Structures are given as structure tokens and as C-alpha cells.
Amino acid sequence: MSKRRIILSILIGLVVIWGVSGMFITKRHAEQQAVQEIKEEQVARQKCAEYLVHHYEGIKTLEVSKLYKPNSIGGGTYTCDIRINGKKEAVEIGQYSKKEFDKSGPDLLGWPDDFPKSYNLIKRFDANRSLSGVSVTYDSENLRESNEGFTN
């Protein structure tokens, strides 16, 4: 075998090794990024639940939907739908963008006409209230279908 073929074989081998290594590194990075996104979503969903507990008295149970995010061109909101005390209609908690959510925290964006009265809730802010006395379930169920009566 000529010297030229040996060098060419070595270069091809190095390129193959480099390519395979890059694929593994890229895959691992994507997996780590996915785990980080899941953690961020869990924190956002918890903040939405805490918003309700801080702003309303009388909450016993919360069912928190998945986190909805704006699409790639910015349409949609950064919100969760939350069913309170087993009521059929859920409220929408969040912000119009992730940036706004991170800056200002969650807010009440959509609610049924009879909220909070028919939910037997009293609107009274208390930052010391926590989720400890509330039964909270985090579910990916789509609660949006029950929200046709939103005021806002």
C-alpha cells in the first residue's frame, strides 16, 4: 500500500470517528436540554397554582393542565388551565409570553363569568398562603375544552 493510501485511510477513519462522536455529543445535549425544559415547565405550573392560592381563599383542590406555550411565530400564551375545587370550568393563569411570565409572574388571564363567587372563593391576597393545605394534581389533560364561557 502506498503512503498516500495509508494517509487517506487514516483521514477517513478520523472523519468517521469525529462524526460519530459529534452525533453522541449532540444527542446528549438535546437530552439535557429536554430535561431542563421539563424542570422549567414544572416550576411555571407550580407558580400558576401558587398564584391562585395567594390571591383567593377557600381553595381545596387544584387540577393543573400542561403548560401551553406560544408557537414559533409568537401566537398563543404561556399559560396553564387550572380547575379549582372540582368545578367543570377552569381558569387560565399565566402571561402572554415567557418573557413577561419570567418578569412579572403569572396572572389571571381567563375565567368563567361566575368566577370567583360560584367557586365559593374570596378574593383576598396573602403571600403567606401556600400549596401545603391544597390537593394539587399536575395533569396533562386538556382543560381548554371546558372554557368556552371565559369572560376575558
Stockholm file with secondary structure:
# STOCKHOLM 1.0

chainA/1-152         MSKRRIILSILIGLVVIWGVSGMFITKRHAEQQAVQEIKEEQVARQKCAEYLVHHYEGIKTLEVSKLYKPNSIGGGTYTCDIRINGKKEAVEIGQYSKKEFDKSGPDLLGWPDDFPKSYNLIKRFDANRSLSGVSVTYDSENLRESNEGFTN
#=GR chainA/1-152 SS CCHHHHHHHHHHHHHHHHHHHHHHHHHHHHHHHHHHHHHHHHHHHHHHHHHHHHHEECCCEEEECCCBCCCTTSCSCEEEEEEETTCSSEEEEEESSHHHHHHHCCEEEECBTTTTGGGTCEECCCTTCCGGGSEEEECCCCCGGGCTTBCC
#=GC SS_cons         CCHHHHHHHHHHHHHHHHHHHHHHHHHHHHHHHHHHHHHHHHHHHHHHHHHHHHHEECCCEEEECCCBCCCTTSCSCEEEEEEETTCSSEEEEEESSHHHHHHHCCEEEECBTTTTGGGTCEECCCTTCCGGGSEEEECCCCCGGGCTTBCC
//
